[in-house]
C-alpha cells in the first residue's frame, strides 16, 4: 500500500526565475531529502511579470520538506531570492471545500 505525504510534505516555492527547469530545481532540493515530484507553473496573479513562477516541490518525508524550507526560505534558489511555505494541498490533489460562511447573528 502506497503512503502519501499529504498534506505537509509539499512546499510552495514562489519567485522562480524564468528559464529554470524542474530538473534543476529538484536537484537543488534533493540536498535535503528525496523529492517525489517537482512542478513549475505560472503565478496566476502575476501574469506577464518576469521571474514570478511558482514551484510545488513534494518531498517523501515531511521533516525533509521542513528542513528545506528552513534553509532556503528568503535565500537564492537557482539565482533568485524565493519565498517558501508549505502548500495547502499536495501536488495533483484538489483542496477540500472551504467551510460555509456564516452570516447574520451568531
ABEGO torsion letter per residue (X at the ends): XBBBAOAAABBBBBGBBBGBBAAAAAAAAAAAEBBABBBBBBBAAABGBBGABBBBBBBABAAAAAAAAAAABGBBBGGBBBBBBBBABBBGBBBBBBBBBBBEBX
